[in-house]
């Protein structure tokens, strides 16, 4: 039994061609493109948001340094327990 010929390269290429033809023939709607543009805009906006909110970090550092930072143990416990 020769297993090298079962589902070989030619078979896969044939499937790939059929798949590409289906994609090329697909009827695109205007809403498909507007959704795509909206997603691109949202991604662009998200990339412009800084990863670190420096203003908040500085405020928390000052509160810790001054001893005015208050810890709410109940809030921490709820967060840990998923509540």
N, C-alpha and C positions, 0 to 999 in steps of 0.2 A: 504494500500500500504506500503510495507516494503522497504525503500530506503537504508537500511544498506548494502544490497547485491549488489547494483548497483556500478560497478567499484571498487570493494573492493580490499583488499590486494592481493588476488590470481590473479586478473586481472592485477594488476600493476606488480607483480612478473613475470608473463608470458611475458609481454611487455619487461621488463628488460632483461630477458633471451634471447629473440629474438634479442634485440639490441646488447647484448654482443656477441652472436654468429656471428652477421654480422661483428662486429669489429674484432673478432678473425679470420674470414675467409678473411678479406680484403687483397688483394695483395699489399704488400708494394714494392715500387720501391727504387732503390739505391739513387735516387735523393731526396726522402723523408728523408732519413737518413742524407745525406750530408747537406741538408737545416737545419735540426735539429742541427747538429754539428756546423754549421756556426752561428746559432742563439745563441747557448750556448757560443760560443767563443765571440761573440759581447756583450752578457750580462756580461761576465766575464770582458772584457775590459772596459765596461761602469762602472762597480762597482769599478774599480781601479782609475777612474778619481775623483779627490777630488771635493766635493760639493762646496767648497769655494776656489776661486783662490786667495790665500793669497797674492801673489805677486802683483796682480792687486789692491786688497783692500788696501795694504800698499801704493802703488803709489798714489791712489786717496786720501787717508788720508793725505799724505804729501802735495799734491797739494792744498787741502782745507786749511790745516794748514798754508801753505806759501802764500795763497791768489792767487795762479796761476791757480786754477781750473776755467775754463771758461764754462759758461752755454750757450748753443745755443737754444734760445727760439723757433725758427722755427722748429728745430728738435724735441723738446719736444711737440710742438703743433701737428706736423704731427703724432707722435707716439700716442698721445691721441686720435686724430681723425681717426686713423687707416690708415694713409697714409704712 
